Amino acid sequence: MAGRLTVCPTPIGNLGDISERVRTALADADVVACEDTRRAGLLYERLELDTPRLMSNHEGNEDDRAVQLAQAIERGARVVLISDAGTPAISDPGYPLIRTCIERNLDIEVLPGPSAITTALVASGLPVARWRFEGFLPRRAGELERLLQSMDTVVAFESPRRLPASLRALAALAPDRPAAVCRELTKLHEEVVRGPLAELSRRFRGDIKGEIVVVIAPSRKRATAPDTGFAVDALRRLVQAGARPRAAAGVVAALTGTRPNELYRELTGREPRQ
């Protein structure tokens, strides 16, 4: 009989946040796929559970591990997937294993549990009806500017070393935008600081420690509609210079935010062939 993959969120700081279902899954596991075997071993020790077979599953080996672990499940093993903290596969290893199990039609169970993303979102006091997770904050000014144009609340991770520079860059673009810096969530030194980006930039300088989540309020400005006339004129110039209409329409559309089929139709007066 085939085994099962159980995806288990683990506490992001406070061990008391572990659920009974996660505890039971950890106790019943034949194999635990973990980001760091040492941290996984410590988790078992603190929970006073017998430690099963631990297999490292990190960014450097998870593609190969996905196949090995799926084969173990096919042989009947109960495999538990954990990361160092929070929910696996969300900015943590785990996605290749989940995809491999799906492709092999293996049983997968995902348990609910701690997440720094949703914890920070709620603690920020910013709108929660529509939001997006960005992973880690981008480095380039252009990417940060596009992020600030979002009509959704933005949640992103940031390293303590990079936080001051990122806040300075964000404050330069939108100094009055409400935001929150959430540090060491659920841990002893938990801190949630709310305010405009300019104020947060002044507050977080120098040496900062801990796990950081940044939450940024949505933009109140509607994005301007693409200039179709400009795009069609650019397409016409490219075609006159010798470019193929279909290929040129795709390039211009990607650069201007318009639709390639619409540009082709405006240029030629006919529908593009599918």
N, C-alpha and C positions, 0 to 999 in steps of 0.2 A: 504494500500500500504506500502511495506517495506521501511524503511529509508535508510540511507547511513552512512558509516564510511569515514570520510575525515581525512587523515594524513597530519598534517600541520607543516612544519619546522618553528621554531621561531628564531629570531635574536640571534646570539651568543655573541652579545655585543652592537652593534649599532642598535637602534630601527628603524632607517631609512632603514634598509635592509629588512624590512617586505614587502611582495609583496601585490598587490591589491587583488589577488585571496585569499591569506591567510586571509587578513583583512575581506573580504566578508564572507569567511567560518566561521570565528570567530563570526561575527555579526549575521549570520543566524543560528548558532548552538542552538540546544535544550539542549544538554548536552556536557560538555567539560571534557574529561578524561585527567587529568593532573598529573604530577609528584608531584607537591606541589601546593595545592589550594591557598596558600597565594601569591605565585609568579604569578600564573595564574590570580588571582584577580588584582594584581598590573599591569600586562600586559594590562588587559581590561581597567583599570583606565587610563593608559598612552595613550591608543589608543582612549579614550573617547567613549567607547562602553558600552552598557548595559550588565551587567554580567549575563550570563545564569546559569543554574545549573552546579556546579563544582563537579566532583567526583575524589577523589584521585586515582591514578593508579601508584603504585610504586612497587619496588621489593618485598615488603612484602605481597602485596595483589593482584597482577595483574592477577594471575590465576583465582581467584574468580571473580574479576572485569570483566574479559574477558567474562564470561558467562552472568553476569548481563547486561553488555553493549550490547552484541549481542542480548539479549532478547529485550532490549529497541529499537534497530534498527529494529528488526522484528515487533515491534509494531508501527513503523513509525517514530522513532526519528532520527533526524540528529545529529549524534555524531561526535565530532571533537576530535582527539587525538593529544596532544602536550606533549613535555617534557620541562624541565626547559630551555633548549637552544638547537638549532640545530634540527636535524632530529630524530624523535622518532624511537625506535627499534635499533638504531646503538649505542651500549654501553649505551643505555637508555631504560626505560620501553616501552612496546608497542608490542613486538613480539607475546605474547600469544593472545592478542586481534585481531591482524591481522590474525593469524592462525585460530582462532575460527570463524571469519567472513568468511574466505575462505571455511572452512569446512561446514558452514551453507549456502554457496552460496549467501552471502550478498554482496551488491554493495560496492566496495571500490574505493576511489579516493585518489591518492597520489600526493600532490602538491610539486613542486620543491622549493628549498629555501636554506638558509644558512647552511653551513657545515664546521666545523673546520677542518675536515679531508682534503677535497679538497683545502680549502683555504691555509692550511699549506703546502700541497704538491706543489702547484704552487709557493708559496712564497719562498720555500726552494731553488729553482733554481736547484734541482736535477732531474734526468731523470724521466719522467712521462709516458712513453710509457707502462711500466709494473710496477705495484706497488701492494702492499698488505697492508691491515689494520690489525693490531695485537691487537686491543683493548688497554689494558694497558700493558706496558712493563713487561715482566716476571721478577721474582725475582732471580731465580737460575742461576748460572753461566753457567751450561750446556744448559739451554734453551736460554740464551743470545747468546751463541756461535752458536747454531743452527740458531738463527735469523740472525746473521751476515753472515751466509753462503748463505743467500737468494740471488738469481740472480735478484730479483726485489727490487725496492725502497721500504723501509719499513716505514710505518706511524703508530705511536702509541701515546696514551695518557700517561701522567705521572703526578703524584701529585707533587706539589712544594716541599713538605717535602721529597719525595723520589728522586727527580731529581739529587742532587749531588752524592748520592751513585750509582744511575744507570749509570750516566755518567762516574764515576770512573771505574765501572765494565766493561763498554763497551770500554773505552779507554785502559784498561789493555789488552783487547783481540784484538783490532784493532785501535791503536792510530792514524793512518794516514787516517782512513776512513772518507770521507767527510760526514757531517751531518748538521742539522740545528735544533735549539731550537726556537720554535715559542711560544711566551707568550702573553696572553691577546689580541688575535686576534680581530680586529675591534673595540677594546676599546680605551680609552683615552691613556693608557700607552702601546700600542702595541709595541712589540719588536720582531724582527727576527734576530737571531745571527747565522751566517753561518761559518763553519770552520771544521778542523779535530776534531775527538772526543777528542783527548788529549787537544787541545786548548779549546774546549767547557767545558771540565771537570775543567780546571783551571779557566775559566770565571764564572761558576755557582757554587759558594760555599756559605755556610752559609745560611742566611735567604732569601728565595725566595718566592714570592707571585704570585698569579694569576693562570689562566688556562694554562696548558702546553701541547703542541704537539711536539713530537720529530720526525724528518724525517732523515732516514739513507740511504746513497747511497748503491746501490747493490754491491755485491761482484764481483770482477773481476776473481775470481778463480772458475773454473768449479768443481763441486762436483765430487769426485772420484767415479768410478763405484764400486758397491758392489763386494766383493771377493767371487765369487760363489764357487770356489774350497774349500775355508775355510769353507763356510757354509755347503757344502755337507759332508765334513769330520766331522763337528760337528754333523750333522744329523745322519751320520752312527754310531758315537759313542753312541748317545742317543738310537738308535734302538738296538744296541748290548747290551746296558744296560737294555733293556726291554721295551722301549717306543714304542708306536704305531706309525708307519711311518707317517700317515696323520696328527695326532695331533702334533707330533714332528716337522714336516715340517712347520706347522703354527707358532710354537714358534720360531724356528730358523729364519724363514723369517722375523718375526717382529723384531728380534734383529739385523739382518744383512742388512736389506733393500733389500733382494732378494725376489723372487716370490715362494710361497709354491708349486705351481704345477710344476715349473721348478726343484725345489729341489727334489720333489718326483719322477719326471721322471728321473733325474740323478741317484738317488739312486736305483730305482727298474727297470729302463729300460722300463716302461710301463706308459700309461696315467692314471692319477687318475680318479676314477669313480665320476661322477657328481651327 
